[in-house]
Structure formats: structure tokens, C-alpha cells
Amino acid sequence: MLATEIEYAIETQDLVKIYKTGKVQAVNGLNLQIKKGEIYALIGANGSGKTTSINMISGALFPTSGTIKVLGHEIPRNRRLITNYIGLAPQDYSIYEDLSLEENVRFFSRLYGMSKGDFEPKFEELLKILRLEEKRKALVKNLSGGMKRRTSIACSLIHSPKIVFFDEATVGVDPVLRSFFWEYFRSLKDKGVTLVITSHVMDEAERADRIGLMRAGKLIAEGTPDELKQKHNAATIEEIFIELSEGEIIDE
């Protein structure tokens, strides 16, 4: 049973992940509080620890130390409990090239225990929203990069999750489609869904409710776009990131 009277959908405290027998500290003391129904952008250069953080919060990766709460429940201990309430669209497509778009989404719906009666209307809704109606029977290997990205998003949303992680969701996507994605992200927020979006594209952050800037596994700044720009006397988030990001960047 999910905790309902909570302010934060996601909380982490002193979250750490160390790879390669202690040689690479991918995440270093990450503290996050992400509110329910918020669009939170985790921004940073490639290798700053964004994906590792998302994988730990979603229960896909065990932390080295620190604590994680998702919808009021400790992760990874309670990850089975919250699995059906989380959607994850990873940076690398987690879809099957030799299956059709529809077969991929149907496969994921079965993993979440959806009935056929629940699947059909939700699938039709996602096809329309993501503008994929004409490609429903196409093999994924024959789709463009943008359509593969949309297919991955459909797989992550088919079970109507309460929290969705979009890891580099707009990589390789043209500006028009990127704008369309953000319109859809806003519509999910309006329904109370919490969205965590990672990106190394700084202008993505301008569209989020709040931003966390990461460097070398650490959160180096956080706030609304306006708060951050005012504090750092900057016109753009990119200017702030450049100002704060001098130094070595680790590999994820």
C-alpha cells in the first residue's frame, strides 16, 4: 500500500554509488527532495552521475550507501511494492528491434500485469498523443530514432505510473518534436504525475519546475529556473552551469 499523505514523491539522503572496487565514485552524497506532481530536471554533462542516480532511485541499481524513499517507501528494500507505480524511459532504448511497436508496448503492459481491457484504451490514447498511429504495426528496427524514442516513452507510460523517469528523453530529437514532448510532459504533471527528466541539454532546464545541476556526482545548485538565474546573475541556465562546472568530470 502506498503512503498517500506525503509531500515528496522522491527523497534521497547522502546517496553514494561507487564503481570498480572503490575507484570511481559516480554519485557522491546526493540529497534530493522532489515534490509530488513536480517536473524536476536533473541537468549535467555526460558522466556527471545523472543516469546512475536515476537507476538507484528507480530500484534498478543498489546504492553503495545512503537512503532513498519513493512514494514514502524505502528503496531498494521495497522496490517490488513501488514497481508498478514507476515508469522509466532509459537513455538506451529498452525495446526489442524485431518486434513491432505494438508488440513492444503490449509486452511491457504484461510485465505490469495489465489486462487486455485496460491495455487497449490506454494504448490507443498513447498512439494518438505520441503521433504513432501509422507505425503501430511497424518493426522497431525500421523506425527512426525519434520514433524509437516515442515507442520507449509509450512503454514507460502504458501502466499510468505515478512517477516517470525520462533519461535523456529528447536526445537526437528535432526541436519541433522536443517542444511537443514538453507539452505532453506538462499534461502529465497536470494529472499529478511526478516527472524526473535528465539531460545534458541546458535549455531543457528552462521548462522544468525545478532544476538540480550535477557535476562529478554532486548536486552543485538547485532551484527554480528564475531563482537560479537571479542568484547567479545569469541570463540562461547554461551560463550558470559553465560557471559552476570547472574541473574534472567522471565517467558514468
NUKELO-511701 format. One line per field, with one value per residue (C-alpha): residue in one letter; z, x, y. Coordinates in Angstrom, 3 decimals. Example, Ala and Ser with C-alpha at 12.3 -4.5 7.8 and 13.67 -1.06 7.14 Angstrom:
! residues 2
r = A; S
pz = 7.800; 7.140
px = 12.300; 13.670
py = -4.500; -1.060
//
This chain:
! residues 252
r = M; L; A; T; E; I; E; Y; A; I; E; T; Q; D; L; V; K; I; Y; K; T; G; K; V; Q; A; V; N; G; L; N; L; Q; I; K; K; G; E; I; Y; A; L; I; G; A; N; G; S; G; K; T; T; S; I; N; M; I; S; G; A; L; F; P; T; S; G; T; I; K; V; L; G; H; E; I; P; R; N; R; R; L; I; T; N; Y; I; G; L; A; P; Q; D; Y; S; I; Y; E; D; L; S; L; E; E; N; V; R; F; F; S; R; L; Y; G; M; S; K; G; D; F; E; P; K; F; E; E; L; L; K; I; L; R; L; E; E; K; R; K; A; L; V; K; N; L; S; G; G; M; K; R; R; T; S; I; A; C; S; L; I; H; S; P; K; I; V; F; F; D; E; A; T; V; G; V; D; P; V; L; R; S; F; F; W; E; Y; F; R; S; L; K; D; K; G; V; T; L; V; I; T; S; H; V; M; D; E; A; E; R; A; D; R; I; G; L; M; R; A; G; K; L; I; A; E; G; T; P; D; E; L; K; Q; K; H; N; A; A; T; I; E; E; I; F; I; E; L; S; E; G; E; I; I; D; E
pz = 0.000; -0.938; 1.502; 0.446; 2.921; 1.743; 0.334; -1.559; -4.223; -4.030; -1.221; -1.088; 1.708; 1.354; -1.654; -2.849; -5.643; -6.073; -9.023; -9.796; -6.274; -4.877; -7.690; -9.289; -7.165; -9.663; -7.136; -4.104; -1.302; -3.358; -1.415; -3.297; -2.332; -5.335; -4.728; -5.914; -9.235; -9.989; -13.124; -11.881; -14.329; -13.313; -15.544; -16.074; -18.536; -19.730; -16.899; -14.097; -12.357; -13.614; -15.005; -12.030; -9.717; -11.677; -11.711; -7.935; -7.270; -9.576; -7.868; -10.862; -9.121; -5.496; -3.790; -2.041; 0.867; 1.733; 1.784; -0.839; -0.359; -3.252; -2.545; 1.141; 0.886; 1.266; -1.848; -2.742; 0.136; -1.087; -4.808; -5.617; -3.918; -5.988; -9.344; -10.840; -9.861; -11.692; -15.399; -16.819; -20.328; -20.359; -22.451; -24.288; -25.809; -23.778; -26.652; -28.942; -32.505; -34.023; -32.521; -33.771; -31.918; -30.675; -29.626; -27.578; -25.711; -25.160; -23.763; -21.194; -20.268; -19.411; -17.212; -15.235; -15.048; -17.183; -18.534; -22.211; -21.311; -19.580; -22.248; -25.354; -24.481; -22.905; -25.928; -28.324; -26.209; -26.284; -30.028; -30.595; -28.102; -29.351; -33.001; -33.701; -35.128; -38.558; -37.152; -34.715; -36.810; -37.939; -36.710; -34.309; -36.292; -39.194; -37.139; -36.997; -33.845; -32.861; -33.278; -31.252; -28.522; -28.626; -28.532; -25.440; -23.825; -24.666; -22.971; -19.857; -19.680; -20.619; -16.974; -15.949; -13.425; -10.659; -11.232; -14.606; -15.216; -18.640; -19.009; -21.858; -23.349; -26.072; -27.241; -31.041; -31.267; -33.533; -31.924; -33.043; -31.545; -28.410; -27.904; -28.408; -25.773; -23.258; -23.912; -23.121; -20.006; -18.772; -19.380; -17.231; -14.481; -14.588; -13.800; -10.704; -12.206; -10.940; -13.731; -13.353; -16.551; -17.015; -19.744; -20.742; -22.913; -20.733; -22.343; -21.268; -17.718; -18.544; -18.987; -15.629; -12.318; -10.529; -11.560; -9.989; -11.540; -11.161; -11.512; -10.678; -8.793; -6.655; -6.677; -7.124; -7.425; -7.126; -7.524; -9.979; -13.261; -12.131; -8.702; -10.141; -12.780; -10.233; -7.705; -10.270; -12.230; -15.421; -18.472; -19.034; -17.112; -19.461; -18.254; -14.659; -15.491; -17.257; -14.300; -11.801; -13.836; -13.958; -13.138; -13.895; -14.885; -14.070; -16.323; -15.525
px = 0.000; 1.330; 1.722; -0.747; -0.095; 3.405; 4.825; 7.723; 7.499; 11.258; 13.734; 17.406; 19.866; 23.650; 23.249; 26.522; 27.442; 30.992; 32.061; 35.191; 36.081; 36.119; 37.941; 35.056; 32.541; 29.730; 27.366; 28.729; 26.330; 23.248; 20.392; 17.117; 13.559; 11.245; 7.630; 4.618; 3.347; 6.579; 8.722; 12.283; 15.188; 18.460; 20.959; 24.643; 27.356; 27.678; 29.252; 28.046; 26.096; 22.569; 21.816; 23.363; 21.182; 18.028; 18.865; 19.277; 16.089; 14.048; 15.388; 17.356; 20.708; 21.702; 23.364; 26.691; 25.343; 22.683; 18.896; 16.151; 12.417; 9.977; 6.322; 7.144; 8.781; 12.449; 14.257; 15.648; 14.041; 10.501; 11.169; 8.685; 5.970; 6.523; 7.491; 4.030; 3.951; 7.172; 7.818; 11.340; 12.302; 16.067; 18.666; 19.400; 16.224; 14.905; 12.745; 13.009; 14.111; 12.499; 9.088; 6.572; 5.799; 2.517; 4.143; 6.721; 4.161; 1.937; 4.913; 5.585; 1.913; 2.032; 5.081; 2.947; 0.061; -2.340; -5.445; -6.337; -9.318; -7.067; -4.367; -6.418; -7.814; -4.526; -2.548; -4.867; -4.543; -0.728; -0.637; -2.642; -0.745; 2.675; 1.576; 2.404; -0.892; 0.534; 3.502; 1.733; 2.496; 5.984; 9.022; 11.030; 14.237; 12.621; 11.668; 13.581; 15.445; 12.678; 10.010; 12.045; 12.254; 8.475; 7.980; 10.181; 8.117; 4.895; 6.297; 7.118; 3.647; 1.350; 0.558; -0.199; 2.657; 2.718; 6.417; 8.149; 11.886; 12.899; 16.649; 17.860; 14.366; 14.980; 18.442; 18.528; 15.055; 14.392; 13.290; 9.660; 9.280; 11.146; 8.616; 5.812; 7.343; 7.392; 3.737; 2.961; 5.153; 3.143; -0.115; 1.145; 2.109; -1.410; -2.673; -0.479; 2.335; 5.856; 8.426; 12.196; 13.982; 17.728; 19.539; 22.873; 20.999; 20.870; 17.874; 15.746; 16.033; 14.208; 10.995; 11.104; 9.556; 12.864; 16.401; 19.255; 22.674; 25.067; 28.823; 31.091; 28.327; 27.350; 24.414; 26.096; 22.999; 19.242; 16.166; 13.583; 14.961; 14.234; 15.776; 18.984; 19.317; 18.679; 21.126; 23.901; 23.037; 22.772; 20.541; 20.442; 20.905; 23.749; 25.706; 25.290; 26.377; 29.516; 30.318; 29.951; 31.365; 35.076; 37.076; 37.186; 34.056; 33.876; 32.561; 29.253
py = 0.000; 3.436; 6.282; 8.989; 11.815; 12.662; 15.870; 14.370; 11.698; 11.165; 11.750; 10.808; 11.396; 11.166; 8.872; 7.329; 4.916; 3.653; 1.508; -0.514; -1.596; 1.897; 3.663; 5.586; 7.499; 8.037; 9.638; 11.454; 12.380; 13.240; 14.847; 15.346; 16.228; 16.103; 17.034; 15.096; 16.422; 18.280; 18.356; 18.130; 18.424; 16.802; 18.556; 17.892; 16.957; 13.378; 11.410; 13.676; 10.907; 11.579; 8.131; 6.351; 8.449; 7.624; 3.922; 3.882; 5.862; 3.623; 0.497; -0.763; -0.277; -0.770; 2.205; 1.882; 3.927; 6.479; 6.262; 6.529; 6.953; 6.722; 7.476; 7.144; 3.712; 2.845; 1.689; -0.816; -2.744; -2.026; -1.834; -4.616; -2.607; 0.520; -1.090; -0.681; 2.986; 3.873; 4.333; 4.525; 5.618; 4.943; 6.706; 3.461; 2.063; -0.878; -2.071; -5.077; -4.352; -7.463; -6.787; -4.265; -1.068; -2.552; -5.831; -3.939; -1.869; -4.915; -6.844; -4.124; -3.970; -7.669; -7.121; -4.684; -7.143; -5.116; -6.803; -6.618; -4.461; -1.920; -2.086; -1.348; 2.108; 3.259; 2.085; 3.902; 7.039; 6.884; 6.228; 9.392; 11.532; 10.398; 10.519; 6.904; 5.602; 4.884; 2.961; 0.644; -2.476; -1.395; -3.296; -1.175; -1.754; 0.117; 3.171; 6.442; 7.442; 9.834; 7.169; 4.691; 7.305; 7.755; 3.975; 3.773; 6.525; 4.663; 1.545; 3.567; 5.142; 2.270; 1.387; 5.006; 5.373; 7.986; 8.756; 8.767; 8.957; 10.259; 9.724; 11.961; 11.709; 14.288; 13.197; 13.139; 14.652; 17.623; 20.928; 20.641; 17.166; 18.262; 21.062; 18.543; 16.231; 19.061; 19.870; 16.262; 16.284; 19.276; 17.426; 14.544; 16.978; 18.428; 14.913; 14.748; 12.682; 13.395; 13.651; 13.461; 14.391; 14.084; 15.961; 17.422; 19.947; 23.045; 24.740; 21.755; 23.036; 26.264; 24.247; 22.424; 23.477; 22.988; 22.148; 20.243; 20.848; 17.919; 17.771; 14.819; 13.037; 16.019; 18.418; 21.800; 24.018; 23.674; 25.847; 27.111; 28.481; 32.056; 31.523; 30.168; 32.888; 35.612; 34.145; 33.807; 36.962; 34.916; 35.070; 31.295; 28.057; 27.194; 30.227; 29.055; 25.531; 26.731; 28.966; 26.112; 23.251; 23.895; 20.779; 17.089; 15.172; 11.472; 8.718; 7.022
//
